[in-house]
Amino acid sequence: MENTKFSYAIIGGGLSGLQLALAFHENPFFKEKKIVILEPNEKKANDKTWCYWEKGKGKWDHLNAYQWHKGEVISKDNEQINLAMNGYVYKMVKSIDFYSYAKEKLKTNPNIFWIQEACEKVDQQKHLFKIKTPKKQIEAEYVFDSRIEKEALENKKYPAVSQHFKGWIIETKVAAFQEDVFRMMDFRLGHGKDCCFTYVLPFSKTEALIEFTFFNHKLETNESYDELIKEYIKRYLKIDSYTVKETEGGVIPMSSYPFHKANASNYIKIGTAGGWVKSSSGYSFKRTTEKVAQLVENIMAGRDLRHQLIKSKYLIYDRLFLSVLDRHNDLGNEVFMGMYLNNSAELIFDFLDEKTNFLQEVGIMNTFNKPLFIKAILKEYF
Ligand SMILES: Cc1cc2nc3c(=O)[nH]c(=O)nc-3n(C[C@H](O)[C@H](O)[C@H](O)COP(=O)(O)OP(=O)(O)OC[C@H]3O[C@@H](n4cnc5c(N)ncnc54)[C@H](O)[C@@H]3O)c2cc1C
């Protein structure tokens, strides 16, 4: 008989859906639970690389393609800051490695099922959800949904910008990169008054990813990103001869839209759709692991699934930061530079990981352009 009734339905087998499925698979509590993953895509392409920072050993180290123990930020006036990482390591996972690992593990579990179709509709009927795909209708007690609501992307009420970028992986014939140092942000090459920077991840002395990134409202043409990358390589890396091995690009919505409002005790928006992408930075890989752990803990304790999933204090900080970027995009570079000049990378990483105390947060706020942030507070909350 075909399976149509499940304890848990995961809509979307991307980063958040697969991390959640792996957490169910690894935990004996879920051994007898029937789980279904709905994902139309085969996930066979390396469509992203995920970077994150972490102290010491971590859950995904076995998938790390590269790690860096040193980092730097360069101002538009060529002032170089060596990041005081204090134990933090910057790590990178290729999405294809993650998808392959997850699929390999999950297929050994007889209680995890895949439907290779898109979810069209989710309807709640009493304590059950009815989920429709083009060919199937299934039921689940709990739903974890990574579909992004259209309203969230179209919102005009909440401050938002897009993080959009294109990168080239280039190879040189002679040594051109310092392979143990990643460049978090280099503001030397500008683009009008936009908040933008170049990001460099060296993979060896002769190979690196060079990415040009904007935090603003208007996407660029492919040619425009290409010109900027080309200019950066020539002018700042002083490389004349190289081959482009791969390219990658993307858009990450950075929005203070209250994604979590769609959550209920047995229905949770996950990943970007649930606000798991930190709206002031665009990072979500490690946050996803933490949110998944919290969800699993909530289920095991029989709690409301929403318990401690979102920290409202940080929603306020993110909203203020986005308000500044949204309304004063031309000052974005200065705001970032001020943050890195006046705080250790360790403190900034702790803050972005939402692991700081109130005194540390006041300290960080003090290093920002105060009139700008006071204006943002007045605009957003009064
Ligand atoms: C190019 C790029 C690079 C990034 N780099 C980083 C980084 O370095 N570090 C970091 O922390 N974050 C990064 N991010 C941000 C974030 O980590 C990723 O976007 C991450 O993939 C978000 O996870 P997710 O599960 O929400 O979405 P996804 O991983 O995109 O997964 C969503 C899944 O849902 C499926 N789906 C969509 N509609 C349906 C439907 N109707 N029914 C069923 N399934 C559906 C999709 O096919 C997809 O597989 C990056 C984002 C992009 C776009």
The ligand as an SDF file (V2000), in Angstrom:
LIG
                    3D

 53 58  0  0  0  0  0  0  0  0999 V2000
   24.5030   31.4570   -3.8890 C   0  0  0  0  0  0  0  0  0  0  0  0
   24.2890   31.5030   -2.4020 C   0  0  0  0  0  0  0  0  0  0  0  0
   25.3920   31.4040   -1.5560 C   0  0  0  0  0  0  0  0  0  0  0  0
   25.2050   31.3970   -0.1630 C   0  0  0  0  0  0  0  0  0  0  0  0
   26.3040   31.3190    0.6430 N   0  0  0  0  0  0  0  0  0  0  0  0
   26.1400   31.2640    1.9750 C   0  0  0  0  0  0  0  0  0  0  0  0
   27.2740   31.1130    2.8360 C   0  0  0  0  0  0  0  0  0  0  0  0
   28.4170   31.1310    2.3980 O   0  0  0  0  0  0  0  0  0  0  0  0
   27.0550   30.9570    4.1690 N   0  0  0  0  0  0  0  0  0  0  0  0
   25.8030   30.9530    4.7000 C   0  0  0  0  0  0  0  0  0  0  0  0
   25.6680   30.7620    5.9200 O   0  0  0  0  0  0  0  0  0  0  0  0
   24.7200   31.1690    3.9250 N   0  0  0  0  0  0  0  0  0  0  0  0
   24.8520   31.3060    2.5750 C   0  0  0  0  0  0  0  0  0  0  0  0
   23.7370   31.4800    1.7860 N   0  0  0  0  0  0  0  0  0  0  0  0
   22.4140   31.7010    2.4350 C   0  0  0  0  0  0  0  0  0  0  0  0
   21.6870   30.4190    2.8330 C   0  0  0  0  0  0  0  0  0  0  0  0
   22.5330   29.6330    3.6630 O   0  0  0  0  0  0  0  0  0  0  0  0
   21.2470   29.5580    1.6770 C   0  0  0  0  0  0  0  0  0  0  0  0
   20.3920   30.2770    0.8400 O   0  0  0  0  0  0  0  0  0  0  0  0
   20.5480   28.2690    2.1350 C   0  0  0  0  0  0  0  0  0  0  0  0
   20.5480   27.3810    1.0580 O   0  0  0  0  0  0  0  0  0  0  0  0
   19.1450   28.4960    2.6640 C   0  0  0  0  0  0  0  0  0  0  0  0
   18.5930   27.2750    3.0430 O   0  0  0  0  0  0  0  0  0  0  0  0
   17.0790   26.9000    2.7140 P   0  0  0  0  0  0  0  0  0  0  0  0
   16.8480   25.5310    3.1910 O   0  0  0  0  0  0  0  0  0  0  0  0
   16.1890   27.9790    3.1720 O   0  0  0  0  0  0  0  0  0  0  0  0
   16.9780   26.9970    1.1220 O   0  0  0  0  0  0  0  0  0  0  0  0
   17.5110   26.0240    0.0210 P   0  0  0  0  0  0  0  0  0  0  0  0
   18.8030   25.4190    0.4060 O   0  0  0  0  0  0  0  0  0  0  0  0
   17.4570   26.8180   -1.2450 O   0  0  0  0  0  0  0  0  0  0  0  0
   16.4280   24.8710   -0.0330 O   0  0  0  0  0  0  0  0  0  0  0  0
   15.0650   25.0920   -0.3590 C   0  0  0  0  0  0  0  0  0  0  0  0
   14.5920   23.8840   -1.1320 C   0  0  0  0  0  0  0  0  0  0  0  0
   13.1840   23.9580   -1.2950 O   0  0  0  0  0  0  0  0  0  0  0  0
   12.8600   23.4220   -2.5660 C   0  0  0  0  0  0  0  0  0  0  0  0
   11.5240   23.9070   -2.9260 N   0  0  0  0  0  0  0  0  0  0  0  0
   11.1770   25.1260   -3.3880 C   0  0  0  0  0  0  0  0  0  0  0  0
    9.8490   25.1760   -3.6150 N   0  0  0  0  0  0  0  0  0  0  0  0
    9.3610   23.9580   -3.2570 C   0  0  0  0  0  0  0  0  0  0  0  0
    8.0580   23.4080   -3.2410 C   0  0  0  0  0  0  0  0  0  0  0  0
    6.9850   24.1110   -3.6330 N   0  0  0  0  0  0  0  0  0  0  0  0
    7.9110   22.1440   -2.8090 N   0  0  0  0  0  0  0  0  0  0  0  0
    8.9770   21.4020   -2.3980 C   0  0  0  0  0  0  0  0  0  0  0  0
   10.2350   21.8950   -2.3850 N   0  0  0  0  0  0  0  0  0  0  0  0
   10.4230   23.1660   -2.8120 C   0  0  0  0  0  0  0  0  0  0  0  0
   13.9720   23.9140   -3.4740 C   0  0  0  0  0  0  0  0  0  0  0  0
   14.1030   23.1040   -4.6260 O   0  0  0  0  0  0  0  0  0  0  0  0
   15.1810   23.8090   -2.5430 C   0  0  0  0  0  0  0  0  0  0  0  0
   15.8730   22.5920   -2.6990 O   0  0  0  0  0  0  0  0  0  0  0  0
   23.8960   31.5100    0.3980 C   0  0  0  0  0  0  0  0  0  0  0  0
   22.8200   31.6450   -0.4840 C   0  0  0  0  0  0  0  0  0  0  0  0
   23.0140   31.6620   -1.8520 C   0  0  0  0  0  0  0  0  0  0  0  0
   21.8030   31.8400   -2.7260 C   0  0  0  0  0  0  0  0  0  0  0  0
  1  2  1  0
  2  3  1  0
  2 52  2  0
  3  4  2  0
  4  5  1  0
  4 50  1  0
  5  6  2  0
  6  7  1  0
  6 13  1  0
  7  8  2  0
  7  9  1  0
  9 10  1  0
 10 11  2  0
 10 12  1  0
 12 13  2  0
 13 14  1  0
 14 15  1  0
 14 50  1  0
 15 16  1  0
 16 17  1  0
 16 18  1  0
 18 19  1  0
 18 20  1  0
 20 21  1  0
 20 22  1  0
 22 23  1  0
 23 24  1  0
 24 25  2  0
 24 26  1  0
 24 27  1  0
 27 28  1  0
 28 29  2  0
 28 30  1  0
 28 31  1  0
 31 32  1  0
 32 33  1  0
 33 34  1  0
 33 48  1  0
 34 35  1  0
 35 36  1  0
 35 46  1  0
 36 37  1  0
 36 45  1  0
 37 38  2  0
 38 39  1  0
 39 40  1  0
 39 45  2  0
 40 41  1  0
 40 42  2  0
 42 43  1  0
 43 44  2  0
 44 45  1  0
 46 47  1  0
 46 48  1  0
 48 49  1  0
 50 51  2  0
 51 52  1  0
 52 53  1  0
M  END
$$$$
